[in-house]
Amino acid sequence: MGTTTSTRTKKGLGTGKREERRASSIPQKALMRARSLLLDWYDANARDLPWRRTRDPYAIWISETMLQQTRVDTVIPYYDRFLERFPDLASLAAADLESVYASWTGLGYYSRARNLHDAAQSVVRDWDGELPDSAESLRELKGIGRYTAGALASIAFDHEEALVDGNVIRVLARFLDIREDVSESRVVEHFWALAATMVIGPRPGDLNQALMELGATICTPRTPTCPACPLATNCAAGDPATLPIKKKRTRVRRVEAAAAWIMRGKQVLAVRRPEGGLLGGLWELPGGEIVAGESPGEGLRRCLAESVGLSVTGLEAAGEIEHLFSHRRLRLHVFRASEVSGRVRRNGFAEHRWLSPARLADLPHGGPTRKALALLGAASAQSHRERLRAESAE
């Protein structure tokens, strides 16, 4: 991979020249020296992680997908169990999506599981069941973006392909004392150019992992352990904890919603969200968002009439739970419903089932539903993630 930068430009005077200067000012000697130091450090200090014990592109793909937005210690038990359930690409492609969701339950960001399943089927159909080895071809698969393509091409196939994530940006911003806003796309492109320069040479996959490993274990966001850093002697940052600079802050939006526990005999009503979007394809109790001016009970009655065609006159408040997503904080009001009339007519949900409470707890569902079921006494308050950690520790 070369050292080219993005050709996209903004309107304004001198933008093209500025980008040319940026590309020509890449400190190649410093980066090559850092490359050597990083590989030596990585050989001596790399964590023993299960996906580093294999060169199987499929297993590496699973790990890289799980590691997006998720901590290493959280991923390990999921990775092991996912590969037990789906040991190869063919088994994943042949599985039904619900079983894939079930193996993903508790890991969050469920679109990753859906995209894995879709991409596996594409590989079986279009690539004779073998993952393509070039970054360009990998990016044709659903869910594989620039970062994951670079990771797979370099780690699994030993190609000189760069990758850039938060760890890489932090390490390079401090090492080169880059004091520009990393939320700007042109600055991110500069980091890609820097990473593309560093990756050229032997062991490109190890080099990429060394950069990420350093950011995860030594060059951490708040309290970097500079004395232990292999780049400390040549690091240009006088105050590394202040870097990288990120000025844009995404505001967390508060969302009020309500859900109902509706029984018919010994069975409870569950609905499945449509594929795509937040918690896409997962099961939950029927309900919806409360609009301004509504009480939780009023909002729930309206949502039930609109989304499942049921009229509810009796509601008993069971309590409320809170759940934090990446950019929103949900407060879910949970009710037990009685005096329910009408026939289920779905509007906005992909599927519905009447089933036992125990079966509902076993269906693929997100954190809010788990907390709601625990509040109702229908499931353990311990998350699936916590159970996996406890089992792994035994």
N, C-alpha and C positions, 0 to 999 in steps of 0.2 A: 504494500500500500504506500502510496507516495505522500508528499507533504503538501498537497493542494488544499486550499481553503474554499469555503463556499463562494460561488459566483453570484449569489444573490446580493443586491445592493439596495441601499435606501436612497430616497431622493435627497438631494442636497449637494453642496459644493465639496469636492475633494474626497468623496467617499471611496471611489475606486483607488485613488492613490493611497489613502489611509490603509485600505486592506492590503495593497501591495507591500507597503512598509511593514505591516504586521507580519505577513508571510516571510518577508526577507529578514526580519529581525529575530526569527526563531533561533535561540542559542543552542545550536546543534552540538557543539563540543560539551557544554554543560549537561545536556540531556543524555548524551552518550556515556559520559562519566557516571551520571546518576543511574543509568541503565545497568552498568556493571556492578555498582554498589548494591542496587536493589536485588539483583539476582543472587549475589553472594549472601545478602541478608536473608532472602527468602529461603535459600537452601538450608540455612541454619535455624530458621525460626518459624517456618510455615506451620500452621496448625494442621493436625492430622484430621482431615474432614473426609467423610465417606466418598464424596464425589471426586476427591483428588486421588483415589485409589483405583480409578478406572480411566480408560481411554474410550469407553463406549459412548459414541455421540448422543445416543438416546438418553442415557443416564445423565450425561452432562447437561443436555437440554432440559430435562426435568429439574435438575438442581438450579440452573440459571433462572428458570421461570419461577420456581418457588422462592428464590432469594430476592426477587423484585419486591421492594417495599416490606420485606420481612427479615427479621434477625436470624443469624445463623443457628443459634441454639434452639430457636423455635422450629426451624425447617428440618433439622436432622431426623426427628422421629417420623415426621410426615414423609420425608424422602424415602426412608427405609420401608415404611408400610406401603407407600404408593408403588414402589418397585416390586414388592412382594405380590401386590394385587395385579399390577400391569408390568410384567418383567421385560417386555419388549414393545416396540412400536406397533407391531401387528395386534397384540392383545389390547392395547389402548384404542386402536382404531376400530376394533371389533366390538368394544364395550358399548353399552348404552350410556347416554350422558348422565342419567341419574346415578349410576354406580360410580362414575367419575366424580360427580359432586359429593357423593357419600364419602369417598376417600379424601376429599379436600375439606370436608366440613371442619370449621374451626380455624382454618388457615387464612381466611379472608380473601378479598379481591377475587371473587369467584369467576370473573371474566377470564382469568388466567387458565382455569380448568377448562372452561368452555372453548377457549382458543386452542389449547393443547389438543383437545379431542378433535376439533375441526382440522387442525394442521396435520395430525396423525393420519386422518382419513385422506387428506390431500396427498401426503407422501406415499401412501399405499396406492392411491389411484394414479398419480402422475409421475412418481419417481421410483417405481418398482420396489417400494417399501424401504428405501434407503434415504436417509437425510442427505440433501445436497451439501456439498462441502464448501461452496463459495458464499461469501457474505451476500452478494447480490441475489443469488438464487434463494438463500435462506429467508431474505426479506420478502419474498413473494408469499411466504406462508403466514397464515393468520396469527397474529399475536407476537410475531418476531420482528422487532424494530431494529434500529441501528445498533443499539448497545448489545442486545442478545445475539444478533448476527455476528458482531465482532467477537463476542465471547466464544461462541460456538466455533467459528472459523479458526480462531487462534488456539483455543484450548483443545478442541477435539481433533482439528485437522492440521494444526501447526502452520497456519497461514499468517502472514504479516498483516493482520487486521487490527486496528485500534479499537478501543472501547473507552467510553467516558461515562462515569457515574459520579455521584456525590463524593465518594472517596477520592477518585482520581482528580476531580476539580480541586478538592481541598489540599491534596498533597502538592499539586503543581502550582496552585495559587500561592502557597506558602514558600515553596522552594524557589520560585521565581519572583516572589513579592508582587504578584499581579493584583493591583488595587482598582479593579473595575467591577462593575455590577454583573455578577454571574447570572442574573435573571434575564439579561439581554442576550438575544440570539446570536448577535455578532461576536460577543465575548465567548459564548459557548463554542462557536465555530473555531475560535482561536485555540481553545483547549483541545478540540479534536485534531487540529493541525499539530499541536505539540505532542499529543499521544501518538499520532501517525508517524512522527519523526522517531519517537522512542522505540516503537514496536519493531522497527526494521532491524533485523539481525537474528541470531540464533535464539531459540526458545521464546518465540513471541507469546505463546500462551502463558508461560511462567512469568514473563515480564508483566503482562496484564494482571495476573493474579497477585504479583508482588506489589504493584501499585495499590490495588484494592485492599490487600492484606495490611499494608502499612497504614492506610487511612482508617481501617477498622480497628487496629490494635494499638498503634503508636501515635499517629497524627490524627487524633480524635478531635471532634468538634470543639469541646470546651476546655479540656485539660490535656493537651498534647504532651507526651512524654519525650521531650526533645533530647535529653541525654542518651536515650536508647535508640535514637533515630540514625540510620546509616547515612542519611543525607545532611545531618546536622552541621558538619564542618562547612559545607557549601551552601547551606540554606540562606536565602537572602532576606527572609522575614525577620524583622526585629521584634515584632509582637505577633507571633503566629496565631494566637487565640482570636485576634480580630479579623482573620481571613478565613474563608473568602468573604467578600462583600456581597450581600444580597439585600437589596432595598425593598423589593416588592414583598408584601406580606398578604397571604390569602386569608381573608376574614372567614371565621367559622360561622356558618349560618345555623340558627336555631330552628328546629322543626318540631312542631307539636302534632302528634298522631294518636289514634286510638285503635284498639283491636278487641275482638270479641271471642270469648270461648262459648261456642254454640253447640249444645248437645242435642242429639236425636237418639233417644234410647241410651245405649252405652257407647255411642260413637260421637266423635267431635268433627266439626267441619274444618278442613284445611284447604288452602288455596295455593297455587303455584304461580309465582311471578313470571311474566314473559321473559324470554331470553333477551339479553342486552340490558344495559343500565345497571343501577345499583342493586345488588343482590339478585341479579337476573337468574331465572330458572330455579330459584330456591322456594321452599315451602314456608308458609306462615299462617297465622290466624287472620281471618278476614277483617278488613278495616280500611283505614286510609288517613290522609292528612286532614287536620282540623284547620279551617280557615279562620281568619280574624273575625272576632265577634261571636264565635260559637263556643258553647261549653263543650267539654269532652264528650258528654253524653249526646248532645245534639249533633255534634260532628260525626259521631259513630253511627247514629241512626241514619243520617244522610248517606254516609259512605256505604253502609250495608245495603241500603235501597238501591244506590247507584251501581255498585260493583258486583253484588251477588243477588239482587232482586228480592231481598228478604226484609220484612217489616218486623221490628223489634219494639215491644212496648215495655218490657221489663229488663232493667239493667242494674247490676250490682257491681259497684266498684271494687276491684280486687287490689288495686294499688297502681303504682307506676314504676317504670324503669327508665334509666338513661343509658344511651349508647353513643360513643364518640366515633364518627367516621373521620376520614382525612380532612374534610372541609365542612362538615356539618355535625351538629350535636342534636341527637334525637331524644325527645322525651315522649315515651309511649305510655298512654293511659290504657290499662287493661281492665276489661269488664267481663263478668259472667252474664250471659244473656238468657232470659226466659221469655215465655210468651212470644215465640217466634212464629210468624206465618209467612206463607209464600213458598215458591219453588225456586231452587237455585237457578239463576240465569246470569251467567258470567258476563262481565263487561270490564275488560282490562286485565283479567287474569287468564293464564294459559290453560289451567286445569283445576278441578276441585275433586276432593275425595271426602267421604265419610269413613272414618276409621277409628280404631281404638286409640286412646291416649298414648299407650306404649308404642304403637306403630308410628304415630305422629312424631314422637320424640326421636325415632330412628331415621326419619326422612331427612334428606339434606336441607339444612336451614341455617340461617345466619345468627349472629350474636343477639340481636334484639329478640328474636323468637325464642332462643334458648333462655334468655333472662325472663321472658314473659311466662314460659312454661314452668320455670323454677318458681316464679311468684305464685303461680296457680297450683303448685304442688304436683305438677305432672312430669317433672324432669329434675335432674340434679342441677344445682346451681354451679357446679364445677364445669368449666368449659371443656370441650373436646381437646383443646390444646393442652390444658392443664392435666387432663387424664393421661394423654400420651406422654407428657413429661414424667408423671408419676410412675407410669408403667416402665419407661426407659430407665428410671433410677433404681428399679427393683433388681 
